[in-house]
Amino acid sequence: MVVMRTILAVDDRKEILAGIEQLLSGECQVIAVSSRAMALKFLQQRLPHLVLVNTEMAEMDGLRLYVEMRENEKWEKIPVEKITYPFDAAALKQRVEMLLLEGAQEDNAYLPVIKDGRVTEIPVDQIECVEIYDQVVIVRLQYQELRTRMTAGHIKKCLGERFLNVGDGLLINKKLIQNVSEGILYMKSGREHVLPLYERKKLTEQVKKMLLIERAGEA
């Protein structure tokens, strides 16, 4: 299951909205509205992942919308990007991608990744492990590998305590840790893997304690 991200674009000029839709609709679901009132109506029904707004609209509609979003507890954490026309398509696309990657939902139920060249979300529970390198982060699901340009710190924040940091940039979904009788056994791409010995000794007690606590809670 992959969830496409939603962008709310707000501008009173049709050519700007058309340009944004043409630029981003292949990667995201773009909701185009032409006034502050229409934007507020949408926000009351659904929370987008990002809002693009022209703050120079007539009657200061765009600026008022920006201020209202920042003063509303429900909307204040939604990223807002100010746009003008004409805009640099490449720069705007890059900026949108960055904001979507960094703007993970507060409940951390989903992780934003790049799939088929698009910024999308995958449920955290479906992730087997995450490998963090200098230039890229690889997210592994069963039989699938995805990449994201989120920082290591933001990745760890999104995954929270549901993943075990076993060193060398490897985070493992705790649900997939099978046993620790002969070391730490976990699942990766549908196959069993044993944690390297040098990491195993350091983490066995930590994993045992974690499993004991979880099993006690289930009893």
ABEGO torsion letter per residue (X at the ends): XBBBBBBBBBBABAAAAAAAAAAAAAABBBBBBABAAAAAAAAAABBBABBBBBAABBGGAAAAAAAAAAABAAAAABBBBBBBOBBBAAAAAAAAAAAAAABBBAAGABBBBBBGGBBBBBBAAABABBBBBAABBBBBBBGBBBBBABBAAAAAAAAEAABBBAEGGBBBBAAABABAAAEBBBBBGGBBBBBBAAAAAAAAAAAAAAAAAAAAAAX
